[in-house]
Amino acid sequence: MKKILVAEDNDSNYMLMTYILKNHYEVARARNGQEAVDMVETLSPDLVLMDLKMPVLNGLEATQKIKEKHPTLPVIAVTANAFDTDREATEKAGCDDFLSKPVSSQKCLETIAKFV
């Protein structure tokens, strides 16, 4: 089963993502951006769902660090900020795609399926 690392500091958002993903993927959680960077090394996930607003290291910074070492690892930004400038910032950081909160299960699974 493919592994997805969900980088999400909010418990209810993480629970929603787990509910969406649990029947299709193995799910692990990072509670902040630095933890996500570290867990990519230890878990070798197939994809990262990256919240942008997190403590310690935000999602954009974490994505940049992950992509430096793992340029082909798909990272999908997940954020409540859905403005064009936010989308541009995620692309510049190296994110491969973008999901807006609240995330629909169908859109989430379709987006992930493009990469794994």
Residue pairs with C-beta under 8 A, 6 or more apart in sequence:
1 25
1 26
2 25
2 26
2 46
2 47
2 116
3 25
3 26
3 27
3 28
3 43
3 44
3 45
3 46
3 47
4 21
4 25
4 26
4 27
4 28
4 45
4 46
4 47
4 48
4 49
4 112
4 116
5 28
5 29
5 30
5 36
5 39
5 40
5 43
5 45
5 47
5 48
5 49
6 14
6 17
6 18
6 21
6 27
6 28
6 29
6 30
6 48
6 49
7 29
7 30
7 32
7 33
7 35
7 36
7 48
7 49
7 50
7 51
7 54
7 59
7 62
8 14
8 17
8 29
8 30
8 31
8 49
8 51
8 54
8 78
9 31
9 32
9 51
9 53
9 54
9 55
10 51
13 51
13 101
14 29
16 102
16 103
17 27
17 49
17 78
17 103
17 108
18 27
19 105
20 103
20 105
20 108
20 109
21 27
21 108
21 109
21 112
24 109
25 46
25 112
25 116
28 39
28 43
28 45
30 36
30 38
30 39
31 54
31 55
32 54
32 55
32 56
32 57
33 50
33 54
33 55
33 56
33 57
33 58
33 59
33 61
33 62
34 56
34 57
34 62
35 56
36 48
36 50
36 54
36 57
36 59
36 62
36 66
37 57
37 62
37 65
37 66
39 45
40 48
40 66
40 69
40 70
40 73
41 69
45 73
46 74
46 116
47 73
47 74
47 75
47 76
47 112
47 115
47 116
48 63
48 66
48 73
48 74
48 75
48 76
49 76
49 78
49 99
49 112
50 59
50 62
50 63
50 75
50 76
50 77
50 78
50 95
51 59
51 78
51 79
52 58
52 59
52 60
52 77
52 78
52 79
52 81
52 86
52 90
53 59
53 79
53 81
54 62
57 65
59 77
59 79
59 93
60 89
60 90
60 93
61 93
63 75
63 77
63 90
63 93
63 94
63 95
64 93
64 94
66 73
66 75
66 94
67 73
67 75
67 93
67 94
71 94
74 96
74 97
74 115
74 116
75 94
75 95
75 96
76 95
76 96
76 97
76 98
76 99
76 111
76 112
76 115
77 90
77 93
77 95
77 97
77 98
77 99
78 99
78 101
78 103
79 86
79 90
79 98
79 99
79 100
79 101
80 100
80 101
82 100
87 98
90 98
96 115
97 111
97 114
97 115
99 107
99 108
99 111
